[in-house]
Amino acid sequence: MNSNLVSLLNSPWMITDLGASSLMPNLLSIVKGTKIEAIENKIPVVFNSIDDDSYYEDLPESSSNSQYISVLSIKQPLFKYDQMCGPIGTRTMMRVLKEWESNDSIIGVVFDIDCPGGQVSGLAEFCEFIFNYSKPTVSFTDGTQASASEYVASACNYKIAHKYAEYLGSIGTMLKYVDLDGILKNEGAVIEDIYATGSSRKNEEHRKKQNENSNELIIQNILNPAREQFVSDIKKFRKSIDETLFEGQIVRPEEALSKGLIDEIGTMQTAFDKVVELSKAKKPSNNLNSNSNMNQKSLPKVEAVLGLDAPLALSENGSYLNTEQLDTIENRLDALETENSTLQTTVANATTEKDTAVKAVTDQLTEATNNAAAFETSVDAVLTNLGMEVKGTITEKLTALNTKTQVLGKGDGANHTNVKADGNATPTLDYVDATASHNQIANSIK
């Protein structure tokens, strides 16, 4: 440990409780001023040759025929900065990884993890760096892989755990609150906090803890945002993870595999083999287009689906898609299947409605046709009764019938007898008495 108490005490931790407790003796030594022997910050790494399975502490001189896998061991809690007691920080790890990234003899990296967690500070940046690394990255654990170290492992392209690994998971954030005022007061110090006018929210988390013994603001303003970032990144790194793991429980390898926390149960050799496999696939990076030596082909529709802002990179073996992009395609296909199913249902409903409408119109047309036929039959009967010739269209028949009606209307009997009624409503008939004339005609005949 070093004396960087600002970094160590003011940062929330992604660590198991036992892991945090194990740091307390070192912290107490720093506070008491106990001399801590500085240890050289040696980078915990070996290089595995894929030619003869030999291990090297230092990378041998590169040659066109030699290729190696770097093994970065993380066997201590994760810190942002290098510690006096030996562990290197994530900042140094990033610098080393960048050097390996530019070394053509190194084909990939295995993260050998046995770590209970570490500081939140600098961790998201480190994991994002690993996620976008241009060479294959594989994590392996045969011990503990929890909290912050689970964060690091999840950023790798592939995760492997030994069947006898102790436990994995513990996805969450904590803060082991250490109040050092008591130690200073025992030494005779008088401690008083004085704040400027208008600084009512200055150190409000600590003040609420100190004055009201309440952790509310520490949880709300410090721990919860760190956990939200943690969970959000894990979801991005591992699309198929069971979200019940975000409650912070620890799991054994078998359960970790079933819940999508790891990809395989295996050994360190399994991890080496996976790096070789990914390397042979000529995987450029999670960003797909980082290898400028590759050919490119513009596929606008594919790029639109994947959300790419540059053409796909192509090698002699084809184009590589990372897990996130494969998930994007899978989700798009699922969406298209849903859209197709919805469209088919809509078409089926529309077809049913069309058939119903057509039937209704057909029925109405049939009824109208039948009515027209019956009407024409009636017209034919009238023409026959009038002694007229039945021929022509219905219009011609009606015209002939109308003409006949007009002729009949002008003939004898056109004027009818008017029936009158007297005041007693007794019907009377108007007539001409022709008796005398009749008799006169009769006599003249004699």
Backbone hydrogen bonds, N-H to C=O, Kabsch-Sander energy under -0.5 kcal/mol:
donor,donor_aa,acceptor,acceptor_aa,energy
5,L,3,S,-2.4
8,L,4,N,-1.9
9,L,5,L,-3.1
10,N,6,V,-1.4
13,W,174,M,-3.2
14,M,118,G,-3.2
15,I,13,W,-0.7
16,T,116,P,-1.4
20,A,16,T,-2.4
21,S,17,D,-2.5
22,S,18,L,-1.8
23,L,19,G,-0.5
23,L,20,A,-1.2
24,M,20,A,-0.5
24,M,21,S,-1.1
27,L,23,L,-2.1
28,L,24,M,-3.0
29,S,25,P,-2.0
30,I,26,N,-1.8
31,V,27,L,-2.4
32,K,28,L,-2.5
33,G,29,S,-0.6
33,G,30,I,-0.9
34,T,29,S,-2.1
37,E,35,K,-0.5
39,I,84,M,-3.3
42,K,40,E,-2.3
45,V,43,I,-1.8
46,V,71,V,-1.5
47,F,56,Y,-2.5
48,N,69,I,-3.2
49,S,47,F,-0.6
49,S,54,S,-2.7
50,I,67,Q,-1.7
53,D,49,S,-1.4
56,Y,47,F,-1.7
66,S,63,S,-1.4
68,Y,105,S,-3.1
69,I,48,N,-2.7
70,S,68,Y,-0.5
70,S,108,G,-2.2
71,V,46,V,-2.9
72,L,70,S,-0.6
72,L,110,V,-2.4
73,S,44,P,-3.0
73,S,71,V,-0.7
74,I,112,D,-3.1
75,K,73,S,-0.5
78,L,117,G,-2.2
83,Q,87,P,-2.9
86,G,83,Q,-1.7
90,T,79,F,-2.8
91,R,80,K,-1.8
93,M,89,G,-2.1
94,M,90,T,-2.2
95,R,91,R,-1.7
96,V,92,T,-2.4
97,L,93,M,-2.7
98,K,94,M,-2.1
99,E,95,R,-1.5
100,W,96,V,-2.2
101,E,97,L,-2.1
102,S,98,K,-1.2
103,N,100,W,-1.1
104,D,102,S,-0.7
106,I,103,N,-1.4
107,I,68,Y,-2.6
107,I,105,S,-0.6
108,G,68,Y,-0.7
109,V,136,P,-2.5
110,V,70,S,-3.0
111,F,138,V,-2.6
112,D,72,L,-1.9
112,D,110,V,-0.8
113,I,111,F,-0.9
113,I,140,F,-3.2
114,D,74,I,-2.5
115,C,144,T,-2.6
118,G,14,M,-2.7
119,Q,78,L,-2.7
120,V,12,P,-2.4
123,L,120,V,-2.2
124,A,120,V,-0.6
126,F,122,G,-1.6
127,C,123,L,-2.6
128,E,124,A,-2.3
129,F,125,E,-1.8
130,I,126,F,-2.0
131,F,127,C,-2.6
132,N,128,E,-1.5
133,Y,130,I,-1.7
138,V,109,V,-2.3
139,S,158,Y,-2.7
140,F,111,F,-2.9
141,T,160,I,-1.2
142,D,113,I,-0.6
143,G,113,I,-0.6
145,Q,167,Y,-2.2
146,A,115,C,-1.9
147,S,169,G,-2.8
148,A,14,M,-1.9
149,S,146,A,-1.9
151,Y,147,S,-2.0
152,V,148,A,-2.0
153,A,149,S,-2.5
154,S,150,E,-2.3
155,A,151,Y,-0.9
155,A,152,V,-0.7
156,C,153,A,-1.5
157,N,137,T,-1.2
158,Y,137,T,-1.1
160,I,139,S,-2.4
161,A,264,E,-1.9
162,H,141,T,-3.0
165,A,162,H,-2.0
166,E,143,G,-0.9
167,Y,143,G,-1.2
168,L,251,V,-2.7
169,G,145,Q,-1.3
170,S,168,L,-0.5
170,S,249,Q,-2.1
171,I,245,L,-0.6
172,G,170,S,-1.1
174,M,13,W,-3.2
177,Y,175,L,-1.1
179,D,177,Y,-0.5
180,L,178,V,-0.8
184,L,180,L,-1.7
185,K,181,D,-2.7
186,N,182,G,-1.9
187,E,183,I,-0.8
187,E,184,L,-0.6
188,G,185,K,-1.9
189,A,184,L,-2.2
191,I,189,A,-0.6
192,E,190,V,-0.5
194,I,192,E,-0.5
199,S,196,A,-1.7
202,K,199,S,-1.6
204,E,201,R,-1.7
207,R,203,N,-2.6
208,K,204,E,-2.2
209,K,205,E,-1.8
210,Q,206,H,-2.9
211,N,207,R,-3.2
212,E,208,K,-1.8
213,N,209,K,-0.9
214,S,208,K,-1.6
219,I,215,N,-2.5
220,Q,216,E,-2.6
221,N,217,L,-3.0
222,I,218,I,-1.6
223,L,218,I,-2.1
224,N,219,I,-3.0
226,A,222,I,-1.2
227,R,223,L,-2.4
228,E,224,N,-2.6
229,Q,225,P,-2.0
230,F,226,A,-2.1
231,V,227,R,-3.1
232,S,228,E,-2.4
233,D,229,Q,-2.2
234,I,230,F,-2.3
235,K,231,V,-2.3
236,K,232,S,-1.6
237,F,233,D,-2.9
238,R,234,I,-2.9
239,K,237,F,-0.5
241,I,238,R,-1.3
242,D,259,K,-2.8
243,E,241,I,-0.6
245,L,242,D,-2.0
246,F,243,E,-1.4
247,E,244,T,-1.5
248,G,245,L,-1.6
251,V,168,L,-2.8
256,A,252,R,-2.7
257,L,253,P,-2.3
258,S,254,E,-2.0
259,K,255,E,-1.9
260,G,257,L,-1.3
261,L,256,A,-2.7
262,I,256,A,-1.1
263,D,159,K,-2.3
264,E,159,K,-1.4
266,G,161,A,-1.6
266,G,264,E,-0.6
271,A,267,T,-1.6
272,F,268,M,-2.2
273,D,269,Q,-2.7
274,K,270,T,-1.9
275,V,271,A,-2.0
276,V,272,F,-2.2
277,E,273,D,-2.5
278,L,274,K,-2.7
279,S,275,V,-2.6
280,K,276,V,-2.6
281,A,277,E,-1.4
282,K,279,S,-1.9
283,K,278,L,-1.4
286,N,133,Y,-0.7
288,L,285,S,-1.1
289,N,287,N,-1.4
292,S,290,S,-1.0
294,M,291,N,-1.4
295,N,314,L,-1.5
297,K,312,L,-1.6
299,L,297,K,-0.6
303,E,299,L,-3.0
304,A,300,P,-2.0
305,V,301,K,-2.0
306,L,302,V,-2.3
307,G,303,E,-1.1
308,L,303,E,-2.3
312,L,297,K,-1.1
314,L,295,N,-3.5
315,S,318,G,-2.8
318,G,315,S,-1.3
326,L,322,N,-2.5
327,D,323,T,-2.5
328,T,324,E,-2.0
329,I,325,Q,-2.3
330,E,326,L,-2.8
331,N,327,D,-2.9
332,R,328,T,-2.3
333,L,329,I,-2.6
334,D,330,E,-2.4
335,A,331,N,-2.4
336,L,332,R,-2.5
337,E,333,L,-2.6
338,T,334,D,-2.3
339,E,335,A,-2.8
340,N,336,L,-2.9
341,S,337,E,-2.6
342,T,338,T,-2.6
343,L,339,E,-2.6
344,Q,340,N,-2.8
345,T,341,S,-2.1
346,T,342,T,-2.4
347,V,343,L,-2.8
348,A,344,Q,-2.7
349,N,345,T,-2.5
350,A,346,T,-2.6
351,T,347,V,-2.7
352,T,348,A,-2.3
353,E,349,N,-2.6
354,K,350,A,-2.5
355,D,351,T,-2.8
356,T,352,T,-2.4
357,A,353,E,-2.3
358,V,354,K,-2.9
359,K,355,D,-2.3
360,A,356,T,-2.2
361,V,357,A,-2.6
362,T,358,V,-2.7
363,D,359,K,-2.8
364,Q,360,A,-2.3
365,L,361,V,-2.6
366,T,362,T,-2.6
367,E,363,D,-2.4
368,A,364,Q,-2.5
369,T,365,L,-2.6
370,N,366,T,-2.6
371,N,367,E,-2.6
372,A,368,A,-2.4
373,A,369,T,-2.4
374,A,370,N,-2.5
375,F,371,N,-2.4
376,E,372,A,-2.5
377,T,373,A,-2.1
378,S,374,A,-2.0
379,V,375,F,-2.2
380,D,376,E,-2.5
381,A,377,T,-2.0
382,V,378,S,-2.0
383,L,379,V,-2.4
384,T,380,D,-2.3
385,N,381,A,-2.5
386,L,382,V,-1.7
387,G,384,T,-1.7
388,M,383,L,-2.9
391,K,389,E,-0.9
397,K,393,T,-2.7
398,L,394,I,-2.4
399,T,395,T,-2.2
400,A,396,E,-2.3
401,L,397,K,-2.6
402,N,398,L,-2.3
403,T,399,T,-2.2
404,K,400,A,-2.3
405,T,401,L,-1.9
406,Q,402,N,-1.8
407,V,403,T,-1.9
408,L,404,K,-2.4
409,G,405,T,-1.8
410,K,406,Q,-0.7
410,K,407,V,-1.0
411,G,408,L,-1.0
414,A,411,G,-0.6
416,H,414,A,-0.5
419,V,417,T,-0.6
420,K,418,N,-0.5
420,K,428,T,-1.6
422,D,426,T,-1.9
425,A,422,D,-1.8
428,T,420,K,-2.7
434,A,432,V,-0.9
438,H,434,A,-1.7
439,N,435,T,-2.5
440,Q,436,A,-2.5
441,I,437,S,-2.1
442,A,438,H,-1.9
443,N,439,N,-2.6
444,S,440,Q,-2.0
445,I,441,I,-1.2
446,K,442,A,-1.3
